[in-house]
Amino acid sequence: MKLSKRAHMIKPSPTLAITAKASAMRAQGIDVISFSAGEPDFDTPQHIKAAAITALQEGFTKYTPAGGIDELKQAICAKLQQDNNVQYQKENILVSCGGKHSFYNVIQALIDEGDEVIIPAPYWVSYPPMVALADGRPVIVSTSEQEEFKLRPETLTSAITPKTKAVVINSPSNPTGSAYTRTELEGLAAVALQHKIAIISDEIYEKIVYDGYQHVSIASLGDEIKTITIIINGVSKTYSMTGWRIGYTAGPQELIAAMNRIQSQSTSNPTSFAQKGALDALQGSQQEVLEMVDEYQRRRDIMWEGLTSIKGVSCYKPQGAFYVFPNVAAFFGTEHKGGQIQDSAQLTAYLLEEARVAAVPGVEFGAEGYLRLSYPIAPETIKKGIQRIKEALSKLN
């Protein structure tokens, strides 16, 4: 059977692949510490699970409208008004099977063959492949550690061409934890408005922020910028609901209607009782979210302090999300047992073999010279993993 060019073009998610490899090693009895998966280790709050269980028991197990139930859409509108100071109606909302599905639907509805989408690097690994699947062209624009991995207005301007359709802004960011200020967003918004390009604002980590940082949705900067902004969000990260697969999009009604048509011909509705759980997540107590974020900040500090204590490693201190993105380029060109480490992929392979620690190479995020480590794991395990990394790197010369 001959596969499509599209199928050959796309490779598996590297984060999922490395996580699977670490799990397979554990199954063989090998003590592996995994910093690879972007998944909270906390259980979903009990009140959310109870809402889904009640829905199951009451028989809420049938099809729903393809784009989600009205009461969940209305709760999302209320959340956006309260938390983000941006007003939408239910016709501006689409509920999908996770934030990834939301982004995919946006691209499918927005991008034609040859259209360009500007993606700042480091980027979440799935952005470029999803643009490519729509026959679009991902335009990768590098940012620097010195500039906190943020896209600057002048850099955005220089990347825009007559074929540019959109720019992706992920704040707080996966993989760096970098987050934009209101002033920085205003600068990017001005460029987007001037050149009439859409802004795809991935805000999935908006609640996981540290040191008093206040998240700002770029859509809240005014009615004019709102008309060209598409917000992507969901419950996976904030409420530790990754397996529930509930994400949502807020944007112009015409775009949302097109996305709904696409979704109706692919997945149809998100899982019925998972929507009820998401409804309770948005409307119920937020206390456990605050507690989880406090713990993430504690773990961030342990991870960041441990990494920056390693000679040759530098690391931006994240303002949000639950990742660190250390610079390990100093170890390229070093040798161990007759072999030379030349890039981040080889370094992660070395750490997995030598230290029994799983990380994701920075090249997968568009930034060679770095590693991504996720820290939603127990503090003692983080300390143990960092010590293993430190010992393994000390053996390179």
C-alpha positions as CSV (number, residue, x, y, z in Angstrom):
1,M,0.0,0.0,0.0
2,K,1.4,3.4,-1.0
3,L,1.2,6.0,1.7
4,S,0.5,9.7,1.0
5,K,3.3,12.2,0.8
6,R,1.7,13.8,3.9
7,A,2.1,10.7,5.9
8,H,5.7,10.3,5.0
9,M,6.4,14.0,5.8
10,I,5.2,13.9,9.4
11,K,7.3,12.3,12.1
12,P,6.0,11.3,15.6
13,S,6.0,13.7,18.4
14,P,9.5,13.6,19.9
15,T,8.3,14.3,23.4
16,L,5.9,11.4,23.3
17,A,8.5,9.1,21.7
18,I,11.1,9.9,24.4
19,T,8.5,9.4,27.1
20,A,7.6,6.1,25.6
21,K,11.2,5.0,25.5
22,A,11.7,5.9,29.2
23,S,8.6,4.0,30.1
24,A,9.8,1.0,28.2
25,M,13.1,1.1,30.1
26,R,11.3,1.3,33.4
27,A,9.2,-1.7,32.4
28,Q,12.5,-3.6,32.0
29,G,13.4,-2.7,35.6
30,I,15.7,0.2,34.8
31,D,15.6,3.1,37.1
32,V,14.9,6.0,34.7
33,I,14.0,9.6,35.8
34,S,11.9,11.2,33.1
35,F,12.0,14.9,32.6
36,S,10.4,14.5,29.1
37,A,6.6,14.6,29.4
38,G,4.7,17.9,29.6
39,E,2.2,16.5,32.0
40,P,1.2,17.4,35.6
41,D,1.8,14.6,38.1
42,F,-1.1,15.8,40.3
43,D,-4.4,14.0,40.1
44,T,-7.4,15.8,38.6
45,P,-9.2,17.6,41.5
46,Q,-11.9,15.4,43.0
47,H,-14.8,17.7,42.4
48,I,-14.1,17.7,38.7
49,K,-14.0,13.9,38.6
50,A,-17.2,13.8,40.6
51,A,-18.9,16.0,38.0
52,A,-17.9,13.6,35.2
53,I,-19.0,10.6,37.3
54,T,-22.4,12.2,37.9
55,A,-22.8,12.8,34.2
56,L,-22.0,9.2,33.5
57,Q,-24.4,8.0,36.1
58,E,-27.1,10.3,34.7
59,G,-26.6,8.9,31.2
60,F,-24.9,11.9,29.7
61,T,-23.0,9.5,27.3
62,K,-24.5,10.4,23.9
63,Y,-23.4,12.7,21.1
64,T,-23.4,16.4,21.8
65,P,-23.2,19.2,19.3
66,A,-19.9,18.9,17.3
67,G,-18.5,22.1,18.8
68,G,-19.4,21.4,22.4
69,I,-22.4,21.9,24.7
70,D,-23.8,25.4,25.1
71,E,-23.3,25.5,28.9
72,L,-19.6,24.8,28.6
73,K,-19.3,27.5,25.9
74,Q,-21.0,29.9,28.1
75,A,-18.7,29.0,31.0
76,I,-15.7,29.6,28.7
77,C,-17.2,33.0,27.8
78,A,-17.6,33.8,31.5
79,K,-14.0,32.7,32.2
80,L,-12.6,34.8,29.4
81,Q,-14.5,37.9,30.6
82,Q,-13.5,37.4,34.2
83,D,-9.9,36.3,33.8
84,N,-8.8,37.9,30.6
85,N,-11.1,40.9,30.2
86,V,-12.2,39.9,26.8
87,Q,-15.8,39.4,25.8
88,Y,-17.2,36.7,23.5
89,Q,-20.5,35.1,22.7
90,K,-21.0,31.3,22.5
91,E,-20.8,31.6,18.7
92,N,-17.2,32.7,19.1
93,I,-16.3,29.5,21.0
94,L,-15.4,26.0,19.8
95,V,-14.7,23.1,22.2
96,S,-12.3,20.5,20.8
97,C,-10.4,17.4,21.8
98,G,-7.6,19.2,23.5
99,G,-5.5,22.2,22.8
100,K,-3.6,20.4,20.1
101,H,-6.8,19.6,18.3
102,S,-7.8,23.3,18.7
103,F,-4.6,24.5,17.0
104,Y,-5.0,21.9,14.2
105,N,-8.5,23.1,13.5
106,V,-7.4,26.7,13.4
107,I,-4.7,26.0,10.9
108,Q,-7.0,23.8,8.7
109,A,-9.6,26.6,8.6
110,L,-7.2,29.5,8.1
111,I,-4.2,28.3,5.9
112,D,-4.2,27.6,2.2
113,E,-1.4,26.1,0.1
114,G,1.7,28.4,0.3
115,D,0.4,30.6,3.1
116,E,3.1,31.4,5.6
117,V,2.8,31.2,9.4
118,I,5.5,32.9,11.5
119,I,6.6,30.7,14.4
120,P,9.1,32.0,16.9
121,A,11.7,29.4,18.0
122,P,12.0,27.8,20.5
123,Y,8.5,26.5,19.7
124,W,6.2,23.8,20.7
125,V,7.1,20.8,18.6
126,S,3.7,20.4,16.9
127,Y,3.3,23.9,15.5
128,P,5.4,23.5,12.3
129,P,4.0,20.0,11.4
130,M,0.4,21.1,11.7
131,V,1.1,24.1,9.4
132,A,2.8,21.7,6.9
133,L,-0.2,19.4,7.0
134,A,-2.3,22.2,5.7
135,D,0.2,22.8,2.9
136,G,1.3,26.0,4.5
137,R,4.9,27.1,5.1
138,P,6.1,27.4,8.7
139,V,8.5,30.4,8.8
140,I,10.8,29.9,11.8
141,V,12.2,33.0,13.5
142,S,14.8,32.5,16.1
143,T,14.8,34.3,19.4
144,S,17.6,34.4,21.9
145,E,18.2,33.5,25.5
146,Q,19.6,37.0,26.1
147,E,16.2,38.4,25.0
148,E,14.3,35.9,27.2
149,F,13.3,33.9,24.1
150,K,10.7,36.6,23.1
151,L,9.8,37.7,19.6
152,R,10.5,41.4,19.1
153,P,8.3,43.7,16.9
154,E,11.2,44.5,14.6
155,T,12.0,40.8,14.2
156,L,8.4,40.0,13.4
157,T,8.3,42.9,10.9
158,S,11.3,41.6,9.1
159,A,9.8,38.1,8.7
160,I,6.5,39.3,7.2
161,T,6.0,38.8,3.4
162,P,3.0,39.1,1.1
163,K,2.3,35.4,1.9
164,T,2.2,35.8,5.7
165,K,-1.2,34.8,7.1
166,A,-0.5,34.5,10.8
167,V,2.0,34.6,13.7
168,V,2.0,32.2,16.6
169,I,2.4,33.6,20.2
170,N,2.7,31.1,23.0
171,S,2.8,32.8,26.4
172,P,3.8,31.4,28.8
173,S,5.9,29.3,26.5
174,N,6.6,25.6,26.0
175,P,9.5,24.9,26.1
176,T,11.2,28.0,27.7
177,G,8.7,29.2,30.3
178,S,9.1,32.7,28.9
179,A,6.1,35.0,29.1
180,Y,5.2,38.4,27.5
181,T,4.4,41.6,29.3
182,R,1.5,43.8,28.3
183,T,4.0,46.3,26.7
184,E,5.7,43.6,24.7
185,L,2.3,42.3,23.4
186,E,1.3,45.8,22.5
187,G,4.3,46.1,20.2
188,L,3.6,42.8,18.5
189,A,-0.1,43.7,18.1
190,A,0.8,46.9,16.4
191,V,2.8,45.1,13.8
192,A,0.1,42.5,13.2
193,L,-2.5,45.2,12.7
194,Q,-0.3,47.2,10.4
195,H,0.3,44.2,8.2
196,K,-3.1,42.7,8.6
197,I,-2.0,39.2,9.8
198,A,-3.8,37.0,12.3
199,I,-2.4,36.3,15.8
200,I,-2.8,32.7,17.1
201,S,-2.4,33.1,20.8
202,D,-1.7,29.9,22.6
203,E,-2.5,30.6,26.3
204,I,-2.7,27.0,27.6
205,Y,-0.3,27.8,30.5
206,E,-1.8,31.1,31.5
207,K,-2.6,30.0,35.1
208,I,0.8,28.4,35.7
209,V,2.9,31.6,36.4
210,Y,5.4,32.6,39.0
211,D,6.9,35.5,41.0
212,G,3.8,37.7,40.7
213,Y,3.7,37.6,36.9
214,Q,0.3,38.7,35.6
215,H,-0.8,36.9,32.4
216,V,-2.3,39.2,29.7
217,S,-4.2,37.9,26.7
218,I,-3.3,39.9,23.6
219,A,-7.0,39.9,22.6
220,S,-7.7,42.1,25.6
221,L,-5.6,45.0,24.2
222,G,-8.6,46.5,22.3
223,D,-11.5,45.7,19.9
224,E,-9.3,46.1,16.8
225,I,-6.7,43.5,17.9
226,K,-9.4,41.2,19.2
227,T,-10.8,40.9,15.6
228,I,-7.5,39.4,14.3
229,T,-6.7,37.3,17.4
230,I,-7.5,33.6,17.9
231,I,-7.2,32.3,21.5
232,I,-6.3,28.7,22.1
233,N,-6.7,27.4,25.6
234,G,-8.0,24.3,27.5
235,V,-8.2,22.5,30.9
236,S,-5.4,20.0,30.4
237,K,-2.5,21.8,32.2
238,T,-4.3,24.1,34.6
239,Y,-6.5,21.4,36.1
240,S,-4.3,18.3,35.5
241,M,-6.8,17.0,33.0
242,T,-4.4,16.0,30.2
243,G,-6.2,12.7,29.4
244,W,-9.6,14.3,29.3
245,R,-8.9,16.0,26.0
246,I,-10.8,19.2,26.3
247,G,-9.5,22.3,24.7
248,Y,-11.2,25.4,23.2
249,T,-10.8,28.2,20.7
250,A,-12.2,31.7,20.9
251,G,-12.1,33.9,17.8
252,P,-14.0,35.5,15.0
253,Q,-17.4,33.9,14.4
254,E,-16.7,33.1,10.7
255,L,-13.5,31.3,11.6
256,I,-15.2,29.4,14.5
257,A,-18.0,28.3,12.2
258,A,-15.5,27.0,9.7
259,M,-13.6,25.1,12.4
260,N,-16.9,23.6,13.6
261,R,-17.6,22.3,10.1
262,I,-14.1,20.7,9.9
263,Q,-14.5,19.2,13.4
264,S,-17.9,17.8,12.5
265,Q,-16.3,15.8,9.7
266,S,-13.3,14.6,11.7
267,T,-13.9,13.9,15.4
268,S,-17.4,15.2,15.9
269,N,-17.9,16.2,19.5
270,P,-15.4,16.0,22.4
271,T,-16.3,13.3,24.9
272,S,-19.7,14.2,26.5
273,F,-18.9,13.5,30.1
274,A,-15.4,15.1,29.8
275,Q,-17.2,18.3,28.8
276,K,-19.2,18.1,32.1
277,G,-15.9,17.7,34.0
278,A,-14.5,20.8,32.2
279,L,-17.6,22.7,33.0
280,D,-17.1,22.0,36.7
281,A,-13.3,22.8,36.4
282,L,-14.2,26.3,35.1
283,Q,-17.1,27.0,37.5
284,G,-15.9,25.2,40.6
285,S,-13.3,26.0,43.3
286,Q,-9.9,27.2,42.0
287,Q,-8.1,26.6,45.3
288,E,-6.4,23.4,44.1
289,V,-5.1,25.2,41.0
290,L,-3.4,27.8,43.3
291,E,-1.9,25.0,45.4
292,M,-0.6,23.2,42.3
293,V,1.0,26.4,41.0
294,D,2.7,27.1,44.3
295,E,4.2,23.6,44.2
296,Y,5.3,24.1,40.6
297,Q,7.1,27.2,41.6
298,R,8.9,25.4,44.4
299,R,9.9,22.7,41.9
300,R,11.0,25.3,39.3
301,D,13.3,26.8,41.9
302,I,14.9,23.4,42.7
303,M,15.3,22.6,39.1
304,W,16.7,26.0,38.0
305,E,19.1,26.2,41.0
306,G,20.3,22.7,40.4
307,L,20.9,23.2,36.7
308,T,22.7,26.6,37.1
309,S,25.0,25.0,39.7
310,I,26.4,22.8,36.9
311,K,29.6,24.2,35.4
312,G,29.0,24.9,31.7
313,V,25.2,25.2,31.9
314,S,23.2,28.4,31.7
315,C,19.4,28.6,32.0
316,Y,16.7,31.2,31.7
317,K,14.6,31.3,34.8
318,P,11.0,30.5,33.6
319,Q,8.1,32.9,34.4
320,G,5.5,30.2,33.7
321,A,4.6,26.7,32.4
322,F,6.6,23.8,33.9
323,Y,9.7,23.5,31.8
324,V,13.3,24.7,31.9
325,F,15.4,25.1,28.8
326,P,19.0,24.9,29.8
327,N,21.8,25.9,27.4
328,V,24.2,22.9,27.1
329,A,26.2,23.9,24.0
330,A,29.4,24.0,26.1
331,F,29.3,20.2,26.1
332,F,29.2,19.8,22.3
333,G,32.5,18.6,21.0
334,T,33.3,16.7,24.2
335,E,34.1,13.0,24.2
336,H,33.3,10.0,26.3
337,K,34.5,6.4,25.8
338,G,35.9,7.4,22.4
339,G,32.7,8.9,21.1
340,Q,32.1,12.6,20.5
341,I,28.9,14.5,21.4
342,Q,28.1,16.9,18.6
343,D,24.5,18.0,19.2
344,S,21.5,18.0,21.6
345,A,20.2,14.7,20.3
346,Q,23.4,12.9,21.0
347,L,23.6,14.6,24.4
348,T,20.1,13.4,25.4
349,A,21.0,9.9,24.2
350,Y,24.1,10.0,26.4
351,L,22.2,11.2,29.4
352,L,19.6,8.4,29.0
353,E,22.3,5.8,28.7
354,E,24.8,7.1,31.2
355,A,22.6,8.9,33.8
356,R,19.3,7.2,33.2
357,V,17.6,10.6,32.8
358,A,15.2,11.3,29.9
359,A,15.1,14.8,28.4
360,V,14.1,16.2,25.0
361,P,16.8,17.7,22.7
362,G,16.4,21.4,21.9
363,V,16.7,20.8,18.2
364,E,13.1,19.4,18.3
365,F,12.0,22.8,19.5
366,G,13.9,24.7,16.8
367,A,16.8,25.6,19.1
368,E,20.0,23.5,18.9
369,G,22.2,23.8,21.9
370,Y,19.5,23.3,24.5
371,L,17.5,20.6,26.3
372,R,14.0,20.7,27.5
373,L,13.3,19.3,31.0
374,S,9.8,19.1,32.5
375,Y,9.5,19.4,36.3
376,P,6.0,18.3,37.3
377,I,7.5,15.5,39.4
378,A,8.4,15.0,43.0
379,P,11.0,17.4,44.4
380,E,13.2,14.6,45.7
381,T,13.1,13.0,42.2
382,I,14.1,16.3,40.6
383,K,17.1,16.6,42.9
384,K,18.1,13.1,42.2
385,G,17.8,13.6,38.5
386,I,19.8,16.8,38.5
387,Q,22.6,15.1,40.5
388,R,22.7,12.3,37.9
389,I,22.9,14.9,35.1
390,K,25.7,16.7,36.9
391,E,27.7,13.5,37.4
392,A,27.2,12.4,33.8
393,L,28.3,15.8,32.4
394,S,31.4,15.8,34.6
395,K,32.6,12.7,32.8
396,L,32.7,14.5,29.4
397,N,36.0,16.1,28.3
